[in-house]
Amino acid sequence: MKVEGNKAHGGEPSSLAELIASLPEEERIILTLHYLRSLSSAQIAELLKVPEKSVVVVIAAGKARLTSHLGL
């Protein structure tokens, strides 16, 4: 995985870290809690004091955005 990328030059993110950093804040936080901290959608909803359905929707949208950018 590349550490340096072309994002600083106006291009697309070239590493997973850059891709995650480029996500909207809400998606970045929720996906980090879900995938890197292994919290369930219910736990994230309780932590952030939002409806669980909202967390589920953000996880699905974020996952779709990541897989699209990664070409998976």
C-alpha positions, 0 to 999 in steps of 0.5 A, spaced: 500 500 500 502 506 498 503 511 503 504 517 498 499 519 493 497 524 488 491 526 492 495 532 494 495 534 487 488 534 486 487 526 484 484 520 486 486 517 493 491 512 492 492 508 498 486 505 503 488 510 508 487 516 503 481 513 501 478 513 508 481 520 510 477 522 504 470 520 506 465 524 509 466 525 517 460 521 519 462 515 514 469 515 516 467 515 524 462 510 523 466 505 518 472 506 523 468 504 529 464 498 525 470 495 521 476 497 525 473 497 532 469 492 531 463 495 534 456 493 532 451 498 529 447 498 535 453 499 539 455 505 535 448 508 535 448 508 542 455 511 543 453 517 538 446 517 540 443 516 533 438 511 531 441 504 529 437 505 522 441 511 521 448 507 522 446 501 518 445 506 512 451 510 513 455 503 513 452 500 507 453 507 503 460 507 506 462 500 504 459 501 497 463 508 496 469 504 498 468 498 494 467 502 488 473 506 489 477 500 490 474 497 484 471 491 488 
